[in-house]
Amino acid sequence: MEDEDDPFRAALADARQLLAPPEARREPVWPALAAACLFAFSAFGFAATVIMAAPVQSPAPPAHDALRGAN
């Protein structure tokens, strides 16, 4: 007659429990949604700043351009 507290059977039951397929779990969506909203607002803010910013005006070119050799 077999003993009810057989360590082999207990180890075998533990192994079967570990090998069982995991339960289906849904990942939370809010972190990805929050990141997408942050990037969207950043892009809109950057675009609005670029559109509303005054154009850059450079000073008049120097009389002598040493790089091109023109006078």
Secondary structure as the mmCIF struct_conf table of DSSP 4:
data_model
#
loop_
_struct_conf.conf_type_id
_struct_conf.id
_struct_conf.beg_label_comp_id
_struct_conf.beg_label_asym_id
_struct_conf.beg_label_seq_id
_struct_conf.end_label_comp_id
_struct_conf.end_label_asym_id
_struct_conf.end_label_seq_id
TURN_TY1_P TURN_TY1_P1 GLU A 4 ASP A 5
HELX_RH_AL_P HELX_RH_AL_P1 PRO A 7 LEU A 19
BEND BEND1 ALA A 20 ALA A 20
HELX_LH_PP_P HELX_LH_PP_P1 PRO A 21 ALA A 24
HELX_LH_PP_P HELX_LH_PP_P2 ARG A 26 PRO A 28
BEND BEND2 VAL A 29 VAL A 29
HELX_RH_AL_P HELX_RH_AL_P2 TRP A 30 MET A 52
BEND BEND3 ALA A 53 ALA A 53
HELX_LH_PP_P HELX_LH_PP_P3 ALA A 54 VAL A 56
HELX_LH_PP_P HELX_LH_PP_P4 SER A 58 PRO A 62
BEND BEND4 ALA A 63 HIS A 64
STRN STRN1 ASP A 65 ASP A 65
TURN_TY1_P TURN_TY1_P2 ALA A 66 GLY A 69
STRN STRN2 ALA A 70 ALA A 70
#
